[in-house]
Amino acid sequence: MENDKFAVLKTNVQEIIDLIANKQNKAANNKLVEVSDLLDELLDFSDEDEDLIEISKYQVLLNQLHQKIAELN
């Protein structure tokens, strides 16, 4: 089940990347906030090291995407 959550995260992150590529910065930022909330929720309920490592990778990626959106604004 945990893999399903990471699959959803992966799909949502790809959607953010696509929105950035299409210069839809406001929509990308809104989606980024939504995904950040989901990631925070996963972090609250995860206690396995593998999950925490995967979550931290997504946190770094979301921070980079946030910087890219801020650059474009």
N, C-alpha and C positions, 0 to 999 in steps of 0.2 A: 504494500500500500504506500509505503514511503517513496518508492520509486515513481509512483503515479504523481505524487506531489512535486517531485523534481521534474517530471516530464511536463507538468503544467507550468512550472517556473520557466523551463526552457522555452516553451511555446510563447509565453508572455514576454520574455526577454527578446525573442526574435521579433515579436510584434513591435516592441519599442524601437528596435534597430530599424525595422522597416519604416516606421513613422518618422524617425530622424532622417532617413534617406529620402523620404518624400517631402521633407521640409515642413512637417506637421508638428512643430515643436510643442505647442500647447497640448495636443493630444498625447504626444510622447511623454511629456512631463506628468500628465494625469495618470497615464498607464504606469509610469515609473513609481508614483506614489502608491498606487494600488498594489503593485508587485512588492514594494518595500514593506507594506503592511502584512502581506502574506508571508514574506520572509521572516518578519518579526514574530509572527504567530508560530511559524515552524520552529524558530529558535526557542521560543518559550516552552515548547512541548518535546524538544529533542534532547536526548541525553546520551546517545551513542556517538562515539568519536567520529565515525565515518560520516554521519549526518551533519555533525558540527563542521567538519572540514568542507563538505559540499556547500553548506550554507555560507561559510566564510568566502568561498569562491564567488558565489552569487553576490555577496555584499560588495566585494571588490569590483565586480563587473558593473553593478548598479551605480556605484560611486563614479566609475569612469563614464558611464552613460550620462549621468547627471552633469558631469563636467562638460561633456560634449554638447548637451542641450544648452547649458549656460553660455558656452562659447558662441553658439549660433544665434542667441537672442540679442 
